[in-house]
Amino acid sequence: MSRNVQIVATAAAIVVCAVGWAAFSLHRYRSRPENRTVVPMGEEIRYDDFAFSVVRSREATGPDRAHGGAGPGGRFVVVTMRVSNHARRVGFTFRPSAIRLVAADGREYAVAAGVPVVACEAELPPGATCTAELTFEVPADAGPLRARVGSSFTPFDLLDRLRHGPRELALD
């Protein structure tokens, strides 16, 4: 390799490392509990043209007996969410698996398996809104819960956390 190529390669490696370190540091700073944004019930968290809000939440004794009950020491939390498509030309397909409940200690809970989900029927057309009812099974000791949109492993969610920090929806 020529000397110029080595210099350019070294400079590129340094820039990539510096950008990675800065992104990691920003993510750690934004992830601190004191930097968390909790949106009150009824208000929206907006991701580009799509918005999510909690309409209401309640505890339930469990789904019907055909689906079994909560495990030992568990409880069911039913969350009614409004999903809005503020786009002018693009449809949106709501995926219930994108919603998680988060406990005060950071544990996350997915929509309960085997429990029917009352969700938006199909693709949500531009300008439309729908309501989804999601059931979560959580331990009795989970404490105060909040709803979070997205998973922590997608590039989209990582970029959103870097930009805004953790954003969650209050359930009460």
Summary of the structure (lengths in Angstrom):
residues: 172
radius of gyration: 20.2
end to end distance: 63.1
largest distance: 73.0
contacts: 464
relative contact order: 0.21
helix: 27%
strand: 35%
